Amino acid sequence: MSHFAKVENGIVTIVYSAEQDWVDAQPDSDKYIQTSYNTRGGKHYDPITGLEDDKPALRYNYASVDGHYDAGRDAFYNKQPYPSWILNETTLIWECPVPAPYTKIPHQWDEDTLSCIELTE
């Protein structure tokens, strides 16, 4: 079984787990584009180990509802999480505009201050 994103006007409206025959039977079958949850940032990862492998990546990233499909690149990428975040043109993954701190304490992005703040309990 494969996964297919229904794309309307460049936006993913739903992702189905289906056989190709089912997609072909849809009246708007041209709106369904195959996606793979084993693909992230333009690389393919083994579903068992989670490690990058040598299989070809499919459309840069797994499709997400409200995410984008760029037909020119034949690629999926998520909706922009915050106005300040920048799309990495190589991986098509949104990146924080400042480096996140590397600590054991969880952090969350704060758009008002354009910084990562420590999460408190």
N, C-alpha and C positions, 0 to 999 in steps of 0.2 A: 504494500500500500504506500502511496506517495502523498505528499501534501501539495495543495494548490491554493494560491491566493487569488481571490476575485478582485480585479483591479478596475476601478471606474475613475476616469479622469486623473490617472496617476496616483490614486489613493487606494490602499488596501481596505476593502470593506468587510471581508471575512476570509478565514483560512479553513479549508476542508482537508480532511484525511479521506482520500478517495482513490479509486482506480481510474486509469486513463479512459476506459470505456465510459465511465460515468460522466467525466468531463466532456468527452466527445458528444454525448447525448444531450448536453445542455443547449438551449437555443442561442445562448450568448457565449458559446464555448471559447470564443476568441478572447474573452476577458479573463480566462483562468490561466495563471502562470505558475509553473511548478517551482517549489521552494524546498529547501532542505534545512532541517534543524541541526544538521551536522556542519553547517557552513557559517562562519563568523569572520568578519573582517577580510573577506576574500580568500580564506583558507578553509580547508576541510579538516574536520577532527573526527577521530575514531569514536564511534558511539559507545564503546565499552571502556576504553582507557581515558577518553577525553583529551588525548594527545594529538597534536597535528600529525597528519599522515600525508601520503603522496597522492591521494585521490583528488580528482578535480573538484574545485569549489563550485557551487551552483549559485549564481547571482549575488555574490558578496555576503549577504546576510539572510537569515530566516525572516520571512515576511511577518509583519505584525499589523494587527488591525489599527487603522488610522495612520499607518506608516506609508512610505512612498515607494513607488516603483518608477525608476528612471529608465524609460525605454531606450534612450540613446546609449546608456551604459549597460543595459540589460541587467539592472541591479536593484535590490531592495535596500532601503535604509529606514530607520525608525523616525518617528516624529521628533522634532527638536524639543528636548526636555526643558530647556530654559533659553530665553532670548540671547543670552551672552555666550552660549556654547557654540563651538565651531565644528563644522563637519570636516573630518579628516578625509581628504580627497583620495587617499590611497586605500583606506579600509572601509570608508563610508560609515564610520561610527562617530557619533557626536562626542566631542571632548571638552572637558572643563577648561576655561581659559587660563587658569592658574594651576600649578601642580598641587595635587592633593597631598596632605601630610602622610607620611608613612609611620603610623603608630598603631598600637594595639587598641586604641580608643576609637570607636566608630565616629565617623564624621558625616555631615550632610551639607549639601550645597545651599548657600544662602544668597539668593539673587540680589537682594537689597544691598548687601555689602560686597558682593562679588568675591566671596571667600568660603572656605570650608569651615564649619563650626563643629565643635565637639558635641556629640549627643550625650545628654545626661538622662539619668533614669527618672 
